[in-house]
Amino acid sequence: MQPDSTDPQPEPAGALSAVPAAGARRATPVSGHLRFYYGPMDCGKSTLALQVDHNHARQGRVGLLLVRMDRSGRPQISSRIGITRPALEVGAEVDVRELVRSRWARGERVDYLIVDEAQFLTAAQVDQLAELADDSQVDVYCFGIATDFQGRLFPGAARLVELADELRPVQVDVLCWCGQAARFNARVVGGRVVREGDTVLVADTETARGATEGDDDVSGSGTVGATVRYRVLCRRHFRLGDLGTTADVQGQLAFA
C-alpha cells in the first residue's frame, strides 16, 4: 500500500539539531565581553574610553573607571583634548576581581569596567578581567598602546591580544612626519631615537610630576639630565630612526 501523500512525512534525522531547545538556551550562561581598543599615541584612546563610559551611563548602567599610570600623574583618565574623569589607580599588586567584589559587598553595582592605559596591566590582571567577564557578566573595555618604544608588545597588551573577545584598532589617523600612517612610538633622547632603556616610562608634554629639578637620570636610559620625548613614526622611519628635519614636534610626548 502506497502512503497517502497528505500524511506528514518524518523529519530527517537531526534536521533541527542546530537549534537548541528553549530550556537548553536558558541553561547557557551569559558572559560579559572583554574588548581591547588599541592604537599609537594621539589616536584618541582616552577620549574614546570616556565616550564609552558616557554612553553606558546614559542607559542607566553603572561602571568603574580604572587607570594604570595616567600621563597626568593623577588617578584619572585624561584626554589630550582636555576631558578628564576621576578613576581608580590600579597598581601591579591590585587584584581587579577583589576590587569589583568589594563594591558588590557594599551593595554597589558594577556593570562594566573602563580600563585606560591597559598596556601597563600585568598579565595576571588581564586574566582577572577575563574572569570577571566570563563568570560575573561584567563588560570590560580596555584602551591602550599595543607596542613599546622598541616595537614589541607590552606584556599587558600581549595578554589582551591573546584573551580579548574583540580587538579594535582606534580609527583615528595618526601621521608620521612624512605624511604616512604612523603606529610606532619612538623614544627620543637628545634628538635621537633610542632602542634601549626601561620599557615603562610615562611622559607628557609638560614637565613630568614624577621628576624634580636636579634629577640625575629621568630617562631610565643612562642619559644624565636628558629630555625624553616620544614621536609617532611610520614603520620605515621608526626602523631607520629618522625623525625628519624637525626633531621636536609640538604636542608630542615629552619628559623633561
C-alpha positions in Angstrom: 0.0 0.0 0.0 1.4 3.4 -1.0 1.4 6.1 1.7 -1.0 8.9 1.3 0.8 12.0 0.0 -1.1 14.0 2.6 0.3 12.1 5.5 3.0 14.0 7.4 6.5 13.0 6.4 9.1 12.2 9.0 11.7 14.9 9.6 15.2 14.0 8.5 17.3 12.9 11.5 19.0 15.8 13.1 17.3 18.4 11.0 16.8 20.7 13.9 19.8 19.7 15.9 21.5 23.1 15.4 18.6 24.9 17.2 18.7 24.3 21.0 15.5 23.8 22.9 14.3 26.8 25.0 15.5 25.1 28.1 18.9 24.5 26.7 19.2 28.1 25.7 18.3 29.2 29.3 20.9 26.9 30.7 23.6 28.6 28.6 25.5 31.1 30.9 25.5 34.7 29.9 29.1 36.1 29.6 30.4 39.7 29.6 32.7 40.8 26.9 36.4 41.7 27.1 37.4 44.3 24.4 40.7 45.8 23.7 40.9 49.2 21.8 44.5 49.9 20.8 46.5 52.4 18.8 49.5 54.7 18.9 49.8 57.9 20.8 47.4 60.7 19.9 44.8 58.5 18.3 42.2 59.3 20.8 42.1 56.2 23.0 41.4 58.0 26.3 38.7 60.2 24.6 37.0 57.1 23.3 37.2 55.5 26.8 35.4 58.4 28.3 32.8 58.4 25.5 32.1 54.7 26.0 31.6 55.4 29.7 29.3 58.3 28.9 27.2 56.2 26.6 26.7 53.4 29.1 26.0 55.7 31.9 23.2 57.4 29.9 21.5 54.0 29.7 21.5 53.6 33.5 24.4 51.3 33.7 27.0 51.7 36.5 30.7 51.5 35.6 34.0 51.6 37.3 36.9 53.6 35.7 40.3 52.2 36.2 43.7 53.5 35.1 47.3 52.4 35.3 49.8 55.3 35.3 47.9 58.1 33.5 50.1 60.6 31.8 48.9 63.3 34.2 50.4 61.5 37.2 46.9 61.6 38.9 44.3 58.9 39.4 42.2 59.9 36.4 41.6 59.2 32.8 42.8 62.3 30.9 42.3 63.1 27.2 44.7 65.4 25.4 41.6 67.4 24.2 41.0 68.4 27.8 38.4 65.9 29.0 39.1 64.2 32.4 37.3 61.9 34.7 38.4 60.6 38.2 39.5 56.9 38.1 40.9 54.3 40.5 44.7 53.7 40.1 45.4 50.0 39.6 48.9 49.2 40.9 50.6 46.0 39.9 49.6 44.4 43.3 45.8 45.1 42.8 43.5 42.1 42.3 40.9 43.6 40.0 38.4 40.8 41.0 38.6 41.8 44.6 38.3 45.5 43.7 35.0 44.8 42.0 33.7 42.3 44.6 34.3 44.8 47.4 31.9 47.2 45.6 29.3 44.5 45.4 29.8 43.6 49.0 28.9 47.2 49.9 25.7 46.9 47.8 27.0 48.9 44.8 26.5 47.9 41.2 29.3 47.4 38.8 28.0 46.6 35.3 31.1 47.4 33.3 34.8 48.4 33.6 36.7 51.1 31.6 40.4 50.5 31.8 42.7 53.1 30.4 46.5 52.6 29.8 45.8 48.9 29.8 49.2 48.1 28.3 50.6 48.6 31.8 48.5 45.9 33.4 50.2 42.7 34.4 49.3 39.5 32.5 47.6 38.3 35.7 45.4 41.3 35.9 44.2 40.7 32.3 43.4 37.2 33.3 41.3 38.6 36.2 39.4 40.9 33.8 38.6 37.9 31.6 37.4 36.0 34.7 35.1 38.9 35.6 33.7 38.9 32.1 33.1 35.1 31.9 31.9 34.4 35.5 30.3 37.7 36.6 28.9 39.1 33.3 30.9 42.3 33.7 31.6 44.0 30.3 35.3 45.1 30.2 36.6 47.8 27.9 40.4 48.2 27.8 42.2 51.0 26.0 45.9 51.2 25.4 49.0 51.3 23.3 50.0 47.9 21.8 53.7 48.2 21.4 56.5 49.9 23.3 59.3 52.1 22.1 61.2 49.0 20.8 58.2 48.0 18.7 57.4 45.0 21.0 54.1 44.2 22.6 53.7 45.4 26.2 53.0 42.4 28.5 49.5 43.6 29.3 48.7 44.3 25.6 50.1 40.9 24.6 47.8 39.1 27.1 44.8 41.2 25.9 45.6 40.1 22.3 45.6 36.5 23.5 42.3 36.7 25.6 40.1 39.5 24.3 36.8 38.7 22.6 37.3 41.7 20.3 40.4 43.6 19.2 39.6 47.0 17.8 42.1 49.5 16.4 41.1 53.0 17.1 40.1 54.5 13.8 41.7 57.9 14.0 44.6 58.7 11.6 47.9 59.5 13.3 50.6 60.6 10.8 54.3 60.3 10.7 56.2 63.5 9.8 56.4 62.1 6.2 52.6 62.0 6.0 52.3 58.2 6.1 50.2 56.4 8.7 52.1 56.1 11.9 51.7 53.3 14.5 55.2 53.1 16.2 56.0 55.1 19.3 59.7 56.0 19.2 61.6 57.2 22.3 63.8 60.2 21.5 66.7 61.3 23.7 68.9 64.3 22.7 67.3 64.4 19.3 68.0 60.7 18.5 65.8 57.6 18.6 67.0 55.2 21.3 66.5 51.5 21.3 67.4 50.6 24.9 66.1 51.6 28.3 63.2 50.9 30.7 60.1 49.6 28.9 57.8 51.7 31.0 58.4 55.4 31.1 55.4 57.6 31.5 55.8 61.1 30.0 53.9 64.1 28.8 54.2 67.4 27.1 54.5 69.2 30.4 57.3 68.6 32.9 56.6 65.3 34.5 55.3 65.5 38.0 57.3 62.4 39.0 60.6 64.2 38.2 62.2 67.1 40.0 64.9 69.6 39.0 68.3 68.1 39.6 67.4 64.5 38.9 70.4 62.8 37.5 68.6 60.4 35.2 65.0 60.8 34.4 65.1 58.8 31.2 65.9 55.4 32.6 68.4 55.2 29.7 71.5 56.4 31.5 71.4 59.8 29.9 72.1 62.4 32.6 69.8 65.4 32.5 68.4 64.5 29.1 64.9 65.3 27.9 63.0 62.3 26.7 60.3 62.7 24.0 58.1 60.3 22.2 57.4 60.5 18.4 54.9 58.6 16.4 56.5 57.3 13.3 55.7 55.1 10.3 57.4 51.7 10.2 60.1 52.8 7.8 61.2 55.8 9.7 60.9 54.0 13.0 63.2 51.3 11.7 65.6 53.9 10.3 65.4 56.2 13.4 64.6 59.0 11.0 62.9 62.0 12.8 62.8 64.2 9.7 64.1 67.8 9.7 62.3 68.8 12.9 63.1 66.5 15.9 60.7 68.3 18.3 57.1 68.5 17.2 54.6 70.4 19.4 52.1 68.2 21.1 54.2 65.1 21.0 55.0 63.5 24.4 58.0 64.9 26.4 59.6 64.1 29.7 61.9 66.8 31.0 
